[in-house]
Amino acid sequence: MVSGILDGLWLVPALPLLGVVLNGILALFVERPLLLPAAGPPSAAAGHGHGASYRTLVAFIAPGVVGAAFVVALLCVLSLAAAPPEGRIFVQVLFPWIQAGAFTAPVAFQLDPLSSVMALVVTGVGFLIHVYSVGYMSHERAFARYFVYLNLFMFAMLILVLADNYLLMFVGWEGVGLCSYLLIGFWYEKQSAADAGKKAFVVNRVGDFGFLLAMFLIFWTFGSVSYTEVFAKAPLLSGDGTLTTGLATAITLLMFLGAAGKSAQIPLYVWLPDAMEGPTPVSALIHAATMVTAGVYMIARSSALFLLAPDTMMVVAVIGAATAIFSATIGICQTDIKRVLAYSTVSQLGYMFLACGVGAFTAGIFHLTTHAFFKALLFLGSGSVIHALSGEQDMRKMGGLKKRVPVTFLTMFAATLAIAGIPGFSGFFSKDEILWKSFSSSMGSPVLWVVAAAAAGITAFYMFRLVFLTFFGTSRMDPEVEKHVHESPWTMTLPLSILAVLSVIGGFLGIPAVLGGAFGVPNLFEGWLEPVFRRAAPAAAHAAEEAAHHSAALEIGLMALSVGIALFGIGLAYFLYRARTEKPDEIARKWPTVYGVVFHKYYIDEFYEWAVVRRVVRGADWLWQMFDARFIDGIVDGAADIVRSAGDRIRRLQGGIVGGYAFSLLAGAVLLVGYILYRSIVQ
């Protein structure tokens, strides 16, 4: 029975692909004709007759296939849990894909505790966001096209997390990049959206180049791209000197470059804030809960390799900590509600990389999971606010919404408490675990703890700034907008409510030993993932032993200090945006240079435009002029000129004069006879 259930693992990615096919047919043959000018105004055409029917069908198919995928994934995970811890790995080979000599790369899926967590997060949160999208995108012209892209993303993301080898993972990796481009630029008529989609695509290609090179090195070193073979051979090849520390460092640094692009880390983070040009549910699904965590998953999956490269681990930890605090400071001055959350996402991803960099892979995946709950909720909540305000995103034009949209307020407030790290909420447990490991691990340091704790305080400040500006105080809304403020429909508020519950209780899956030990409550999340990382290498166990040398009193003390820092950030936000609302403007006037630099995101985008984009464009223009236009075109045009010139000369032989033809025949006959006579004399 158990084996039979796990044999249905292929249905998890196949069901969203079915949604792509069905909704693609509707988009092509039903929706597209409705949008043609001959059909009249698109909104009107799509709102009557078979137009309304096709929307109902799309609204049923798109969330339905994702919900079914979640159910199948849940059944498979429950079947996996019935096996003993060391036997919790299931590989399903569907068919051969690439075979070249001894090298094989099949299309195969692997379900183990790590991929099961990712599959449940992707399908579970994805289903809620699909349901939310039905209400949020209800007036959208290209309704079916939107859900085709969304279902296609789900398929690609599930391929990424369920793949049993790096090559198949890369297929999903590129698939989510393509879907990100399509969804960011969904409103392609808008120039800023089209530009944001191209920016995301180009920046991610930089990271993907690193991932490709890493795969080449993995194949060259191990002769395989299968997780099982690579991770089994890694300690053996390291022991006999084949896999040197330098080679392991090269492989993992290139992998980290790919992860930094996909998960928006310094210096490749610049695409994610601009990605907010896409629809808000897209921001929640792709750029908060799932796609941007692909880099974290890839590093955690490859922990056996990363633990053999201590220098890379240090780079991952430092870049993660730097990204966490750098992007958090940018969020302080942003006025667009979605951009605040975008920089918050970059910061939280930095926390996950910090955890992986100090060897706390379980803590990183745990924060990935809780972050999926509360950050998806924050983005969907911001979408509900934008929906209520007829598209307004500037927090300076909000205020006083607490009683006007009560469900949105309560759910967003719960998510804000979670991301701020308030005890009892999910973010507290996962963030505290990262802070403790960054201090206590043999690969951590007090400096990393200080940076991460400071980032936590800043996070609490700018998130409560968002809440106070949006929901409290007097209304700053446009009178015409204020007349139409309303709570969102149930298709939007129901996912908000479910995510709010998860944001509150989700953290109890990973209660740290220092808190749960006294009551005999185990850390369920750590116990579930332990078999995966135990196979990685002895270094992980060594890091855990180092952490055990610190006293429980020290851990509780640092926990209390981090909570105190978060409360200070909340208090400061209350002082500036509730008690003394004139102070922020005074500070901006008093420190105009500092405020301007932070408000303009440290001018990093402008620097990249000057130092990279313009240089690349100029270089490409020079190459085009010198190599393409002169060299390549010169060869092609020169060959054409030679043929044309030869043709002109040969054409003169065909003058149309009979006498000329007779002379040619006579001359040819004389030459032929002469040649024959010459040959006979010589012989």
C-alpha positions in Angstrom: 0.0 0.0 0.0 2.8 2.4 1.0 4.8 1.6 -2.2 1.6 2.1 -4.2 1.1 5.6 -2.8 4.7 6.6 -3.4 4.4 5.3 -7.0 2.1 8.2 -7.6 4.8 10.8 -6.9 5.0 11.6 -10.6 1.5 13.1 -10.3 2.8 15.9 -8.1 4.4 17.8 -11.0 2.2 16.3 -13.7 -1.0 17.8 -12.3 0.1 21.4 -12.7 1.3 20.5 -16.2 -2.2 19.2 -16.9 -3.5 22.6 -15.8 -1.1 24.3 -18.3 -2.4 22.2 -21.1 -6.1 22.7 -20.3 -5.9 26.4 -19.5 -3.6 26.9 -22.5 -6.3 25.5 -24.8 -8.8 27.9 -23.2 -6.4 30.8 -23.5 -5.7 30.1 -27.2 -9.1 29.2 -28.5 -11.5 31.0 -26.2 -9.8 33.9 -24.5 -7.7 35.1 -27.4 -10.7 35.6 -29.8 -12.5 37.5 -27.0 -9.6 39.9 -26.7 -9.5 40.7 -30.5 -10.8 44.2 -31.4 -13.6 42.7 -33.5 -15.1 41.2 -30.4 -15.6 44.7 -28.8 -14.2 45.9 -25.6 -12.3 43.0 -23.9 -13.8 43.5 -20.5 -17.3 43.5 -21.9 -16.7 40.6 -24.2 -15.2 38.5 -21.4 -18.0 39.2 -19.0 -20.9 37.7 -20.9 -21.9 34.4 -22.4 -19.2 31.9 -23.0 -16.6 34.5 -21.8 -17.9 34.2 -18.2 -18.1 30.4 -18.5 -14.5 30.1 -19.6 -13.4 32.2 -16.6 -15.3 29.9 -14.3 -13.7 26.9 -15.8 -10.2 28.4 -15.6 -10.9 29.4 -12.0 -11.8 25.8 -11.2 -8.9 24.1 -13.1 -6.0 26.2 -12.1 -6.3 26.0 -8.3 -7.9 22.5 -8.6 -4.8 20.9 -10.1 -2.5 22.5 -7.6 -4.8 21.5 -4.7 -4.8 17.9 -6.0 -1.0 18.0 -6.3 -0.8 19.1 -2.6 -3.0 16.1 -1.6 -0.9 13.7 -3.5 2.3 15.2 -2.1 0.8 15.0 1.5 -0.1 11.3 1.0 3.4 10.5 -0.3 5.0 12.3 2.6 2.8 10.4 5.1 3.9 7.2 3.4 7.5 8.2 3.6 7.1 9.0 7.3 6.0 5.4 7.9 9.4 4.2 7.0 12.3 4.1 9.5 14.4 7.3 9.5 17.3 5.9 7.5 15.0 4.5 5.0 13.1 7.7 4.2 14.3 8.1 0.7 12.3 7.1 -2.4 13.6 7.4 -6.0 11.2 7.0 -8.9 12.7 6.6 -12.4 10.2 7.6 -15.1 12.3 7.1 -18.2 15.9 7.4 -19.6 16.7 10.9 -20.7 20.4 11.2 -21.6 22.7 8.2 -22.2 26.2 8.7 -23.4 28.6 5.8 -22.7 28.7 5.2 -19.0 27.0 8.5 -18.2 23.2 8.4 -17.6 20.8 11.1 -16.5 17.2 9.8 -16.2 14.1 11.8 -15.6 13.7 10.6 -12.0 12.2 12.1 -8.8 13.5 11.8 -5.3 11.4 12.1 -2.2 13.2 12.4 1.1 12.6 14.6 4.2 14.2 17.7 2.5 12.4 17.5 -0.8 9.1 16.6 1.0 9.3 19.8 3.0 9.8 21.8 -0.2 7.1 19.9 -2.1 4.5 20.6 0.7 5.5 24.3 0.9 5.3 24.8 -2.8 2.0 23.0 -3.4 0.4 24.1 -0.1 1.2 27.8 -0.3 0.9 27.7 -4.1 -2.7 26.4 -3.8 -3.7 29.2 -1.4 -2.2 31.8 -3.7 -4.0 30.3 -6.7 -7.3 30.6 -4.8 -6.4 34.2 -3.9 -5.6 35.0 -7.5 -9.1 34.0 -8.6 -10.4 37.0 -6.7 -7.5 39.4 -7.2 -7.3 38.8 -11.0 -11.0 38.5 -11.6 -11.1 41.7 -13.8 -8.0 40.9 -15.7 -8.4 40.6 -19.4 -5.9 37.8 -19.9 -7.3 35.7 -17.1 -6.5 32.2 -18.6 -3.0 33.3 -19.8 -2.2 34.4 -16.2 -3.1 31.0 -14.8 -1.2 29.2 -17.6 2.0 30.9 -16.4 1.2 30.3 -12.8 0.6 26.6 -13.3 3.7 26.3 -15.5 5.7 27.9 -12.7 4.3 25.3 -10.2 5.4 22.5 -12.6 8.9 23.9 -13.0 9.3 24.5 -9.3 8.2 20.9 -8.4 10.7 19.5 -11.0 13.4 21.6 -9.3 12.7 20.3 -5.8 11.9 16.7 -6.7 14.7 16.1 -9.1 17.1 13.3 -8.2 20.1 14.8 -10.1 21.6 18.2 -10.9 20.8 18.1 -14.6 17.0 17.7 -14.0 17.2 20.2 -11.2 18.7 22.7 -13.7 15.7 22.1 -16.1 13.4 23.2 -13.2 15.8 26.0 -12.3 15.6 27.4 -15.8 11.9 26.8 -16.0 11.2 28.9 -12.9 13.4 31.6 -14.4 11.4 31.6 -17.6 8.1 31.8 -15.6 9.4 34.6 -13.5 10.1 36.6 -16.7 6.7 35.9 -18.0 4.9 36.8 -14.8 6.9 39.9 -13.9 6.2 41.2 -17.4 2.6 40.0 -17.4 1.4 43.5 -18.0 3.8 43.9 -20.9 2.1 47.0 -22.2 3.6 48.8 -19.2 7.2 49.8 -19.9 8.3 49.4 -16.3 6.9 45.8 -16.1 8.6 44.8 -19.4 11.9 46.3 -18.3 11.6 44.5 -14.9 11.0 41.2 -16.6 14.1 41.6 -18.8 16.2 42.7 -15.8 15.2 39.6 -13.8 15.9 37.4 -16.8 19.4 38.9 -17.5 20.6 39.0 -13.8 19.5 35.4 -13.3 21.4 34.3 -16.4 24.6 35.5 -14.7 24.0 33.2 -11.7 22.8 30.4 -14.0 26.2 30.5 -15.8 27.9 29.7 -12.5 25.5 26.8 -11.8 26.3 25.4 -15.3 30.0 25.6 -14.7 29.5 23.9 -11.3 27.7 21.0 -13.0 30.5 20.6 -15.5 33.0 20.3 -12.7 30.8 17.9 -10.8 30.5 15.6 -13.8 34.3 15.9 -14.5 35.1 15.1 -10.9 32.5 12.4 -10.0 31.5 11.1 -13.4 27.8 11.5 -12.5 25.3 14.2 -11.7 23.1 12.0 -9.5 22.7 13.2 -5.9 23.1 9.7 -4.5 26.3 9.0 -6.4 27.9 12.4 -5.9 27.3 12.6 -2.2 28.4 9.0 -1.7 31.7 9.6 -3.6 32.4 13.0 -2.1 34.1 11.8 1.2 35.9 9.0 -0.6 37.4 11.3 -3.3 38.2 13.8 -0.7 40.1 11.2 1.3 42.2 10.0 -1.7 43.0 13.5 -2.8 41.0 13.5 -6.0 38.5 16.1 -4.6 40.9 18.6 -3.2 39.8 21.5 -1.0 40.5 23.9 -3.9 38.3 21.9 -6.3 35.5 21.6 -3.7 35.8 25.4 -3.2 35.6 26.0 -6.9 32.5 23.8 -7.3 30.7 25.3 -4.3 31.5 28.9 -5.1 30.1 28.5 -8.6 27.0 26.9 -7.1 26.7 29.8 -4.7 26.9 32.2 -7.6 23.8 30.4 -9.1 22.1 30.5 -5.7 22.9 34.2 -5.2 21.2 35.0 -8.6 18.1 33.0 -7.9 17.8 33.9 -4.3 18.7 37.6 -4.7 21.9 37.9 -2.7 24.6 40.6 -2.9 25.6 41.4 -5.6 22.8 39.9 -7.7 19.8 41.1 -5.6 18.8 44.0 -7.8 16.3 42.2 -9.9 13.9 41.2 -7.0 12.7 44.7 -5.9 11.9 45.6 -9.5 10.0 42.3 -9.9 7.2 43.9 -7.8 5.9 45.2 -11.2 4.2 41.9 -11.6 0.7 41.1 -10.1 0.8 40.9 -6.3 0.0 37.1 -6.1 3.0 36.6 -8.3 5.1 38.5 -5.8 3.7 36.3 -3.0 4.3 33.0 -4.8 7.5 33.4 -6.8 9.3 36.2 -5.1 8.5 35.4 -1.4 7.5 31.8 -0.8 9.0 29.6 -3.5 11.3 30.5 -6.4 13.7 32.8 -4.5 14.2 29.9 -2.0 15.5 27.7 -4.7 19.1 28.8 -4.0 18.8 28.0 -0.3 17.4 24.6 -1.2 20.2 23.9 -3.7 22.8 24.7 -1.0 21.1 22.6 1.6 20.7 19.7 -0.9 24.5 20.0 -1.6 25.6 20.3 2.0 27.9 17.3 1.6 29.9 19.3 -0.9 29.7 22.6 0.9 31.0 21.1 4.2 34.2 20.1 2.3 34.8 23.7 1.4 35.2 25.8 4.6 36.1 28.9 2.7 32.9 28.8 0.7 30.9 28.3 3.9 32.5 31.5 5.2 31.6 33.3 2.0 28.0 32.1 2.2 27.7 33.2 5.8 29.3 36.6 5.3 27.3 37.4 2.1 24.1 36.2 3.9 24.7 38.4 6.9 25.7 41.4 4.8 22.6 41.0 2.6 20.3 40.7 5.6 21.4 44.0 7.1 22.0 45.9 3.9 18.6 45.3 2.4 16.9 45.8 5.8 18.3 49.4 5.9 16.9 50.1 2.4 13.5 49.0 3.6 13.5 51.8 6.2 12.8 54.6 3.7 10.7 52.9 1.0 7.2 54.2 0.5 5.8 51.6 -1.9 4.2 48.9 0.3 5.3 46.1 -2.0 8.9 47.4 -2.3 9.2 47.4 1.5 8.2 43.7 1.4 10.6 43.1 -1.5 13.6 44.3 0.4 12.3 42.4 3.5 12.4 39.3 1.4 16.0 39.9 0.3 16.9 40.4 4.0 15.2 37.2 5.1 16.8 35.2 2.4 20.1 36.6 3.8 19.2 35.0 7.1 18.7 31.6 5.4 22.1 31.9 3.7 23.7 32.8 7.0 22.3 29.7 8.5 23.6 27.5 5.7 27.0 29.3 5.9 27.5 28.3 9.6 26.4 24.7 8.9 22.9 25.1 10.3 21.1 23.7 7.3 18.1 22.6 9.2 17.7 26.1 10.7 17.9 27.6 7.2 15.2 25.3 5.8 13.1 25.9 8.9 13.2 29.6 8.3 12.5 29.0 4.6 9.3 27.2 5.7 8.0 29.8 8.3 9.0 32.6 5.9 6.8 31.1 3.2 3.9 31.4 5.6 4.3 34.9 6.9 5.8 36.6 3.8 3.2 35.1 1.5 0.6 36.4 3.9 2.3 39.9 3.9 2.3 40.1 0.1 -1.2 38.9 -0.2 -2.3 41.3 2.5 -0.6 44.1 0.7 -2.5 43.0 -2.4 -5.7 43.2 -0.4 -4.9 46.7 0.6 -4.1 47.7 -3.0 -7.3 46.0 -4.1 -9.2 48.0 -1.5 -7.6 51.3 -2.6 -8.2 50.8 -6.3 -4.5 50.2 -7.1 -2.8 52.6 -4.7 0.6 51.3 -3.4 2.1 54.5 -1.8 1.8 54.1 2.0 1.9 57.9 2.3 -1.6 57.9 0.7 -3.1 55.4 3.1 -3.8 55.4 6.9 -6.8 54.6 9.0 -7.6 51.3 7.3 -7.8 49.1 10.4 -11.6 49.3 10.7 -12.2 49.5 7.0 -10.5 46.2 6.1 -10.5 44.3 9.4 -9.6 40.8 8.1 -6.7 42.2 6.1 -5.5 44.1 9.1 -5.6 41.2 11.6 -3.9 38.8 9.3 -1.2 41.2 8.3 -0.6 42.1 11.9 -0.1 38.5 12.8 2.4 38.1 10.0 4.2 41.3 11.1 4.5 39.9 14.6 5.9 36.7 13.1 8.6 38.4 10.9 9.5 40.7 13.8 10.4 37.7 15.9 7.9 38.1 18.7 7.8 35.0 21.0 5.1 32.5 20.2 4.9 33.4 16.5 6.6 31.2 13.8 9.3 33.7 12.9 10.6 33.8 16.5 11.5 30.1 16.5 13.2 30.0 13.1 15.0 33.3 13.4 16.2 32.6 17.0 17.6 29.2 15.8 19.6 31.0 13.1 20.9 33.6 15.6 21.9 31.0 18.1 23.7 28.9 15.4 25.5 31.9 14.0 26.9 32.5 17.5 27.5 28.9 18.8 28.5 27.0 15.7 32.2 26.3 15.1 31.7 28.1 11.7 29.9 31.0 13.3 31.1 34.0 15.3 29.8 36.7 17.7 30.2 39.3 14.8 27.7 37.4 12.7 25.3 37.3 15.6 25.6 41.0 16.1 25.0 41.8 12.5 22.0 39.4 12.3 20.5 40.7 15.5 20.8 44.3 14.3 19.1 43.3 11.0 16.3 41.7 13.2 15.8 45.0 15.0 15.7 47.0 11.8 13.2 44.4 10.4 10.9 45.0 13.3 11.2 48.7 12.9 10.3 49.0 9.2 7.6 46.3 9.3 5.7 48.1 12.1 6.3 51.4 10.2 4.4 49.7 7.4 1.6 48.7 9.7 1.3 52.1 11.4 1.4 54.0 8.0 -1.1 51.7 6.4 -3.7 50.9 9.1 -3.4 53.5 11.9 -3.7 57.2 12.2 -5.8 59.5 10.1 -6.7 58.8 6.6 -4.4 60.3 3.9 -6.3 58.7 1.1 -7.6 60.5 -2.0 -11.3 61.3 -1.3 -12.5 59.5 -4.4 -10.5 56.4 -3.5 -11.7 56.5 0.1 -15.3 56.3 -1.0 -14.7 52.9 -2.5 -12.6 51.3 0.2 -13.9 47.8 0.9 -12.8 44.4 2.3 -11.7 41.9 -0.2 -13.9 38.9 -1.3 -13.7 35.6 0.5 -11.5 34.1 -2.2 -8.9 36.5 -1.0 -9.6 36.7 2.7 -9.8 32.9 3.2 -6.2 32.3 2.1 -5.1 35.2 4.3 -6.8 33.6 7.3 -5.2 30.2 6.7 -1.8 31.7 6.3 -2.3 33.7 9.4 -2.9 30.5 11.4 0.2 29.0 9.9 2.2 32.1 10.7 1.2 31.7 14.4 1.5 28.0 14.9 4.0 27.0 12.2 7.0 27.7 14.5 6.0 25.0 17.0 7.2 22.3 14.7 10.7 23.4 15.5 10.8 24.3 19.2 14.5 24.5 20.2 15.7 22.0 22.8 16.5 24.8 25.3 12.7 25.6 25.5 11.1 22.2 24.7 13.5 20.1 26.7 12.0 21.0 30.0 8.5 19.9 28.9 9.7 16.9 26.9 8.6 18.5 23.6 10.9 17.4 20.7 12.1 19.5 17.8 10.0 17.8 15.2 11.4 19.7 12.3 15.0 18.9 13.2 14.2 15.3 13.8 12.5 15.0 10.4 15.5 16.5 8.5 18.2 14.9 10.5 18.7 11.8 8.3 19.3 14.0 5.3 22.1 16.1 6.8 23.5 13.3 8.9 24.5 11.6 5.6 26.3 14.8 4.5 29.5 14.6 6.5 31.0 14.4 9.9 31.6 18.1 9.9 27.9 18.7 10.5 28.0 16.5 13.7 31.1 18.3 14.8 29.4 21.7 14.4 26.5 20.4 16.6 29.0 19.2 19.2 30.6 22.6 19.3 27.1 24.2 19.9 26.5 21.8 22.8 29.5 23.2 24.7 27.6 26.5 25.3 25.3 26.7 28.3 21.5 26.9 28.2 21.6 30.1 30.2 23.7 31.7 27.4 21.3 30.6 24.8 18.3 31.9 26.7 20.1 35.1 27.4 20.9 35.8 23.8 17.3 34.8 22.9 16.0 37.4 25.4 18.4 40.0 24.0 17.3 39.5 20.4 13.6 39.8 21.5 14.6 43.0 23.3 16.2 44.4 20.2 13.1 43.6 18.2 10.9 45.3 20.8 13.2 48.4 20.7 12.6 48.5 16.9 8.9 48.3 17.4 9.0 51.0 20.0 11.0 53.3 17.8 8.5 52.8 15.0 5.7 53.6 17.3 7.5 56.8 18.5 8.2 58.0 15.0 4.9 57.0 13.2 2.3 57.2 15.9 3.5 59.4 18.8 5.6 62.0 17.0 4.6 61.8 13.4 6.4 65.0 12.4 9.8 63.5 13.4 10.5 61.4 10.3 10.3 64.6 8.1 12.5 66.5 10.6 15.1 63.7 10.4 15.0 63.7 6.6 15.5 67.5 6.5 18.3 67.4 9.1 20.2 64.5 7.4 19.3 65.0 3.7 22.4 63.2 2.3 22.0 60.1 4.5 18.2 60.0 3.8 18.8 60.5 0.1 21.3 57.7 -0.2 19.1 55.2 1.7 16.0 56.3 -0.1 17.7 55.8 -3.5 18.9 52.3 -2.4 22.5 53.4 -2.1 22.5 54.2 -5.8 23.4 50.6 -6.6 21.1 50.4 -9.6 22.6 53.6 -11.0 26.1 52.2 -10.4 25.3 49.0 -12.2 23.8 51.0 -15.1 27.1 53.0 -15.3 29.7 50.4 -14.6 28.1 47.3 -16.2 25.1 47.9 -18.4 26.6 50.8 -20.4 30.0 49.1 -20.7 28.4 45.9 -21.9 26.3 47.8 -24.4 29.3 49.7 -25.7 31.3 46.6 -25.9 28.6 44.8 -27.8 28.2 47.7 -30.2 32.0 47.7 -30.8 31.9 43.9 -31.4 29.0 44.3 -33.8 30.7 47.1 -35.7 34.1 45.4 -35.9 33.5 41.7 -35.9 29.9 41.2 -37.2 29.5 44.1 -39.6 33.1 44.1 -41.0 34.5 40.6 -40.6 31.5 38.3 -40.8 29.5 40.5 -43.2 32.7 41.2 -45.1 33.2 37.5 -45.7 29.6 36.9 -46.8 29.4 40.1 -48.9 32.8 39.4 -50.4 31.8 35.8 -51.5 28.7 37.3 -53.0 30.7 39.9 -54.9 33.1 37.2 -56.3 30.2 35.1 -57.5 28.4 38.1 -59.0 31.6 39.3 -60.8 32.3 35.8 -62.2 28.7 35.6 -63.3 29.0 38.9 -65.1 32.0 37.6 -67.0 30.5 34.2 -67.9 27.3 35.8 -69.0 29.1 37.5 -71.8 29.7 34.1 -73.4 25.9 34.0 -73.9 25.5 36.9 -76.3 22.8 35.5 -78.5 24.9 35.9 -81.8 24.8 32.7 -84.0 28.2 33.4 -85.5 29.7 33.6 -82.1 28.3 30.2 -81.1 29.5 28.7 -84.4 33.0 30.1 -83.8 33.0 28.7 -80.3 32.1 25.2 -81.6 34.8 25.4 -84.2 37.4 26.6 -81.8 36.4 23.9 -79.3 36.6 21.2 -82.0 40.0 22.4 -83.1 41.3 22.4 -79.6 39.9 18.9 -79.0 41.4 17.5 -82.2 44.7 19.2 -81.4 44.7 17.6 -77.9 44.0 14.2 -79.3 46.8 14.5 -81.9 49.2 15.7 -79.2 48.5 12.8 -77.0 49.0 10.3 -79.9 52.4 11.8 -80.8 53.6 11.8 -77.2 52.6 8.2 -76.7 
